[in-house]
């Protein structure tokens, strides 16, 4: 029998500390669960008792010691000189997803929370994530819950933090961590689809504009000097580009200041809630962009609600979190209206049916779900349908954008090329 010193949380969320004799950490965890406590961390007391230090919380059974990082590694991770620069960096979304999955796997294997967090930090290739996980470890050591510790870092997504809190309250933390990682991966995939679809047209347009500016500012002025030395005039098409070059050289700085000021003003407006709400409302009215934003918002709402409701979170709390997950503020306002309607006693179907921002399929499926009692399944089906429709619309939009950008960019470059070759022909005496 071993004497364990433990830190646990009771059903009200308060921290409880004490000692308990048990054969193994698994036995200790079971004994505490029967007493209504959820184990956070523990240390094995030596016979000649001394106050447990932070490194002792890494001690556990022999199997856990093989997985847990050594005390030397703990000191190295906590060294502020090695991680000082990482505190200003944000870990990538993929690194956070991987960390959540690894943490879920280690908790399922029986590892205690502190040792699992140390192991995840040791295995992570992201210096930024190592630093923030070390802050989480220190916060949990101080007696805070894992969800509170994650929230204090300001790098973990809101839905992951809330789901961890649900997992801690329900005692099913490993399963909830898996769900959070899966949800984050789906959101990242949808965002990457949009970025990839718009990347090629943006590269083509940038290259075309750079070529045009090079010819206008570097090549054609040299041809102008050459023709003037020969006593010949530039063709009208070429002269228009020269005039444009002279105008940009004269008023280019003023134009740059105006453009930067307009962009800065637009950025400031997007940070002001009333202006941001108006902009987002106008975006929803655009013919093609509006439908994409509605599909994206519906997919985000349905998938996040499905994950949170399945994890045991109450509907009102789930709607509060889902409201913060909406990127479009007008759609977030619709979720807020639905939450207030649910608080008044209305059903979720009626609450969302009165909000015009989402795909009508959402309220229809929720109507069926409330009759059959399969809310999570219906929400997942809506999310899957909207994500597939979103990818199809994005591809369709990219098919329309690509030729339009290529035609415009090709027209600009073609005009500049024609003006350039006409100047060459004029230099040869073929055009007067």
C-alpha positions, 0 to 999 in steps of 0.5 A: 500500500502507498500513501498518496497526496492528492488534489481533486475537485468536488461536484461543486467545482471546489478544490479538495486536498488530502491524503489517501492510502491505495495500491495504485493511482487507478485505485486512488482515482476510483476511491475518489470518484466513489466519494464524488471527487475528480482527481487532478494530480497526486504525488506519492509520499515517502515514509520520511514525509516531506512537503511535496515539491512540484517535481514530485507531482510528476511521480506516479506508477512505473508505467507513468514514469516511463511516459512522463518527462524527467525533472531535468526536462521540466526545468528546461521547459520552465526556463524563461530564457529558452521560451521568452520569445515563444510567449508572443507567438501563437501556436498553429491550429494544427498544433493545438488539434494534435495536442488535444488528441494526444492529451485525450489519448494519455488520459484514456491510458490512465495517466494523470493530468499533470503528467499528460500535460508534461508529455504533450509539451515534450512531444510538441514541435511548436515552441509557442505551444510548449510555452503556453502548455507550461503556463497551463501546467503551472496553473493546474498545479496551483489548483485551477481547473484545466478549462480555466488554465486553458482560457488564461492562455488566450490561444486555445479556441473558445469552444475547446475551453468550454468543452473541456469545462463540460468534460471536467464536470461530467468526468468524460474529459478524454472523449470531450477532448477528442470531439473538440479536436475533431471540430477544430479540424473540420473548421480548419479544413473549411477555411483552407478550402476558401483560401486555396480557391482564392490563392491562384487568381490572386497570384495571377493578378499580382504577377500581371500587375507587377509585369505591367508596372515594370514595363510602364516605369522601367522599359517604356521611358527608355524607349521614349528617350530613344525615340526623342533622340531620333526625333520621332514621337511615341504612338498614341497608345504608348504615349498614354502609358507614358502619361500614366507613368508621369501622373503616378510619379507626380501624384503617386505618393498622394495616391498611396497616402489616400489608399492607406488611409482608406484601408486604415479607416476600413480596418478601424471601422471593422473594430467598431461594433456598430460599423462592423455590424453594418458591414457584415449585414451588407456582405450577407446581401451580396449575390454570391458572397452572401450565400457562402457566408450563410452556408459557412455560418450555418455549418459552424452553428450546427457543428458547434451545437452538435458537439456541445449538446452531445457533450452535455452542455445546456442548450442556452450555454451552447448558444452563448458559445456558438454566438461567439464562434460566428465570424459574421456579427449579423449572424451572431446577432441572430444566434443571440436572438435565438438564445433569448427566445429559448430563455423565454421558453420557446423551442429551438426550432421556432427561435431559429425559424424567425432568424433569416440569416441561416439556411432554411434546412436548419430549422426544418431539420430541428423540427424533425429532431425535436419530434424524434429526440435526435437533436445531435444527429440532426445537427450533425447532418445539417453541418455535413450538408452545409459543409459539402454545399459550401465547398461546392459553392466555393469551387463554383465561385473560384471557377467564375473568379479565375477566368474573370481575373485572368481576362482583366489581368491579360487585358492589362498586360496585353495593352502594355505589350501592344504599346511596347511593341508599337514603340519598337516598330516606331523606332524602326520607322514602320509607324509614324 
